[in-house]
Amino acid sequence: MPPATEKPPSNPGLNLALFTIPQYALLQVGTASMLLLVSASKITAEALIAMGQASEEVFRASMLPILEFPLEKGNRGFKS
């Protein structure tokens, strides 16, 4: 652990070869991306739930047509 009297670095941030990215810029980019990720996940979850409910409505038995199949000779099936 460094001593308490030691001075912090004069230019904190990400030091690259040609330039330095300050910490506040990294924090802003990280915060914005996390907020975007959280809101996108909520929107995606709501969209998937809506699609699931819509597909249930499409495939409900009361909405499907009744199909009558022709009976072949020798077939002992019941015709409804």
Phi and psi in degrees as GROMACS dihedral restraints (atoms count N, CA, C in turn):
[ dihedral_restraints ]
;  ai    aj    ak    al  type     phi  dphi    fc
    3     4     5     6     1   -72.1    20    10
    4     5     6     7     1   153.8    20    10
    6     7     8     9     1   -65.7    20    10
    7     8     9    10     1   154.3    20    10
    9    10    11    12     1   -70.0    20    10
   10    11    12    13     1   -21.7    20    10
   12    13    14    15     1   -86.8    20    10
   13    14    15    16     1    -4.6    20    10
   15    16    17    18     1   -71.8    20    10
   16    17    18    19     1   138.2    20    10
   18    19    20    21     1   -77.2    20    10
   19    20    21    22     1   142.8    20    10
   21    22    23    24     1   -70.7    20    10
   22    23    24    25     1   160.3    20    10
   24    25    26    27     1   -59.1    20    10
   25    26    27    28     1   146.9    20    10
   27    28    29    30     1   -69.6    20    10
   28    29    30    31     1   -34.9    20    10
   30    31    32    33     1  -126.6    20    10
   31    32    33    34     1    82.5    20    10
   33    34    35    36     1   -69.3    20    10
   34    35    36    37     1   142.3    20    10
   36    37    38    39     1   152.7    20    10
   37    38    39    40     1  -168.6    20    10
   39    40    41    42     1   -93.1    20    10
   40    41    42    43     1   111.2    20    10
   42    43    44    45     1   -88.8    20    10
   43    44    45    46     1   114.6    20    10
   45    46    47    48     1  -105.6    20    10
   46    47    48    49     1   176.8    20    10
   48    49    50    51     1   -62.8    20    10
   49    50    51    52     1   -44.2    20    10
   51    52    53    54     1  -101.2    20    10
   52    53    54    55     1   -23.1    20    10
   54    55    56    57     1  -153.2    20    10
   55    56    57    58     1   170.3    20    10
   57    58    59    60     1  -120.3    20    10
   58    59    60    61     1   133.8    20    10
   60    61    62    63     1   -99.1    20    10
   61    62    63    64     1   119.7    20    10
   63    64    65    66     1   -68.1    20    10
   64    65    66    67     1   157.9    20    10
   66    67    68    69     1   -63.5    20    10
   67    68    69    70     1   -38.4    20    10
   69    70    71    72     1   -63.7    20    10
   70    71    72    73     1   -33.6    20    10
   72    73    74    75     1   -69.2    20    10
   73    74    75    76     1   -40.6    20    10
   75    76    77    78     1   -64.2    20    10
   76    77    78    79     1   -39.8    20    10
   78    79    80    81     1   -65.7    20    10
   79    80    81    82     1   -40.9    20    10
   81    82    83    84     1   -64.4    20    10
   82    83    84    85     1   -43.7    20    10
   84    85    86    87     1   -65.5    20    10
   85    86    87    88     1   -42.3    20    10
   87    88    89    90     1   -65.5    20    10
   88    89    90    91     1   -41.0    20    10
   90    91    92    93     1   -66.8    20    10
   91    92    93    94     1   -44.7    20    10
   93    94    95    96     1   -62.9    20    10
   94    95    96    97     1   -41.4    20    10
   96    97    98    99     1   -67.9    20    10
   97    98    99   100     1   -36.3    20    10
   99   100   101   102     1   -68.2    20    10
  100   101   102   103     1   -41.4    20    10
  102   103   104   105     1   -63.9    20    10
  103   104   105   106     1   -39.9    20    10
  105   106   107   108     1   -64.0    20    10
  106   107   108   109     1   -40.5    20    10
  108   109   110   111     1   -64.9    20    10
  109   110   111   112     1   -42.9    20    10
  111   112   113   114     1   -65.1    20    10
  112   113   114   115     1   -45.7    20    10
  114   115   116   117     1   -68.0    20    10
  115   116   117   118     1   -36.1    20    10
  117   118   119   120     1   -66.2    20    10
  118   119   120   121     1   -36.9    20    10
  120   121   122   123     1   -68.5    20    10
  121   122   123   124     1   -37.2    20    10
  123   124   125   126     1   -66.0    20    10
  124   125   126   127     1   -43.1    20    10
  126   127   128   129     1   -64.5    20    10
  127   128   129   130     1   -40.4    20    10
  129   130   131   132     1   -64.5    20    10
  130   131   132   133     1   -42.3    20    10
  132   133   134   135     1   -63.0    20    10
  133   134   135   136     1   -43.2    20    10
  135   136   137   138     1   -64.7    20    10
  136   137   138   139     1   -38.5    20    10
  138   139   140   141     1   -66.7    20    10
  139   140   141   142     1   -40.6    20    10
  141   142   143   144     1   -66.0    20    10
  142   143   144   145     1   -38.4    20    10
  144   145   146   147     1   -64.7    20    10
  145   146   147   148     1   -43.0    20    10
  147   148   149   150     1   -64.1    20    10
  148   149   150   151     1   -40.0    20    10
  150   151   152   153     1   -66.1    20    10
  151   152   153   154     1   -37.8    20    10
  153   154   155   156     1   -64.6    20    10
  154   155   156   157     1   -42.3    20    10
  156   157   158   159     1   -66.7    20    10
  157   158   159   160     1   -37.9    20    10
  159   160   161   162     1   -66.6    20    10
  160   161   162   163     1   -38.7    20    10
  162   163   164   165     1   -69.5    20    10
  163   164   165   166     1   -31.5    20    10
  165   166   167   168     1   -64.4    20    10
  166   167   168   169     1   -40.0    20    10
  168   169   170   171     1   -66.2    20    10
  169   170   171   172     1   -36.6    20    10
  171   172   173   174     1   -67.3    20    10
  172   173   174   175     1   -40.3    20    10
  174   175   176   177     1  -100.2    20    10
  175   176   177   178     1    19.2    20    10
  177   178   179   180     1   -66.1    20    10
  178   179   180   181     1   144.0    20    10
  180   181   182   183     1   -65.7    20    10
  181   182   183   184     1   -30.3    20    10
  183   184   185   186     1   -71.5    20    10
  184   185   186   187     1   -19.4    20    10
  186   187   188   189     1   -95.8    20    10
  187   188   189   190     1   -14.2    20    10
  189   190   191   192     1   -82.4    20    10
  190   191   192   193     1   143.6    20    10
  192   193   194   195     1   -74.1    20    10
  193   194   195   196     1   153.5    20    10
  195   196   197   198     1   -88.6    20    10
  196   197   198   199     1   122.5    20    10
  198   199   200   201     1   -99.4    20    10
  199   200   201   202     1   130.3    20    10
  201   202   203   204     1  -104.8    20    10
  202   203   204   205     1   125.3    20    10
  204   205   206   207     1   -97.7    20    10
  205   206   207   208     1   139.4    20    10
  207   208   209   210     1   -70.0    20    10
  208   209   210   211     1   141.7    20    10
  210   211   212   213     1   -87.7    20    10
  211   212   213   214     1   134.7    20    10
  213   214   215   216     1   -88.3    20    10
  214   215   216   217     1   163.3    20    10
  216   217   218   219     1   -66.3    20    10
  217   218   219   220     1   136.2    20    10
  219   220   221   222     1    86.2    20    10
  220   221   222   223     1    -6.6    20    10
  222   223   224   225     1   -85.7    20    10
  223   224   225   226     1   128.9    20    10
  225   226   227   228     1  -101.1    20    10
  226   227   228   229     1    30.1    20    10
  228   229   230   231     1   -75.5    20    10
  229   230   231   232     1   158.4    20    10
  231   232   233   234     1   -92.4    20    10
  232   233   234   235     1   139.0    20    10
  234   235   236   237     1  -100.3    20    10
  235   236   237   238     1   126.2    20    10
